[in-house]
Amino acid sequence: MNDSFSELWSPHRFKVFYGGRGSGKSWAIAEALIVMSNLSRLRVLCSREFQNSIADSSYQLLKDTAERLGLSHRFEFLETEIRHINGSRFFFKGLQQRQAQSVKSIEGVDICWIEEAQSVSQVSWETLIPTIRKAGSEIWVSFNPLLADDPTTKLFLTDAPPPGAYVRKVNFDENPYFPEALRRQMEWDRKNDYENYLHVWEGFPRTISDAQIFRGRFTVESFPDDLWQKADRLFFGADFGFANDPSTLVRSFMYDNRLYIEYEAFGHGVELDELPALYDSVPLSRSWPIKADCSRPETISYLAKRKGFNISAAEKWQGSIEDGIAYLKSFDKIVIHPRCRHTAEEFKLYSYKVDPKTNEVLPIIVDKYNHGIDAIRYSLDGYITQAGLDEFIRLGRG
């Protein structure tokens, strides 16, 4: 079994595995359940929100897994359940309201597996959890997150999941058997529709698209490491960390009316004397000017006078963030190299505030997911100006 799922064999009230497509979650769970039920007598309830027939269940996957493991001769595959010669039994039930009573009627469940849990309603969770009440019983959950405010996402993917919950994100890059056909589709999505790639393959919940500041303005794809030599210059920008915020350094260049973001350094809890090593991880950071957050003049002075970086403060003014966003949107496209993973995630998540009652997108920028983006804005100091913005608007580029 993939080591990513080793905790299936340790006791936890909730075992939650989530992530994107192609991670092998269902296969790993089915394998663990078949092996466990072969070793000891278990009552396993396999559920999902909607199950109109046995064809909608995990029945076939469990049967295929038993055959693959050479254990099918020890099981009896009946019309609506699976039985083992040692007394283990698998039941298959839907959770939606009209089937809730049949779930409640199953006593002595050792393991309940909720597959495709992104569709489970709040009412179903409130019904199911107290139903699985046998001493030592467990609830296994596998899902690909759908929306940030779905009941399952809010229940498990928060800072305070239920007591006894083990929560693990698993994606395609941890699956040693990731099919080549899926890999080709994944690479296509990453290049052509990065927002969709993050949702489908990286397991990020979908957000309200209209609130995404850079929606449709960026792509994530590889480009030659020497492409920058065709540009006029390189740009380096630094944002200094504070508390839980990361310290960042981002390198980019402009070419053919595109902004190429090619290297990043992100570090949490980086001490002042550790910043030089972080910056040195970005090629040529000591050879080119770096523009940084002007709110930390003492840090800028330390890096410039004592550590030899050509670093200075970027100018700020009332509205400089909005002006910077408008300037970034003026490029035909922002191209982010796949190695700049944190920056790419920020471009997807950087958003305007949404009114929670009306779902209206408000002209207020949320101060989150912006540390790499702020570094990029600082790096373009002198290019992002009010006069420059007026010119872009005059040309119809704003």
Secondary structure, DSSP 8 states (H G I E B T S, - for coil): --GGGGGGGS--SEEEEE--TTS-HHHHHHHHHHHHHHHS--EEEEEES--SSGGGSSHHHHHHHHHHTT-GGGEEE-SSEEEETTS-EEEEEE-SGGGHHHHHT--S-SEEEE-SGGG--HHHHHHHHHH--STT-EEEEEE---BTTSHHHHHHSSSS--TTEEEEE--GGG-TT--HHHHHHHHHHHHH-HHHHHHHTT---B--GGGBTTTTTEEE----TTGGGGSS--EEEEE---TTS-EEEEEEEEETTEEEEEEEEEETT--GGGHHHHHHTSTTTTTS-EEE-TT-HHHHHIIIIIS---EEE----TTHHHHHHHHHHTSSEEEE-TT-HHHHHHHHH-BEEE-TTT--EEEEE-SSS-HHHHHHHHHTBTTB-HHHHHHHHHTT--
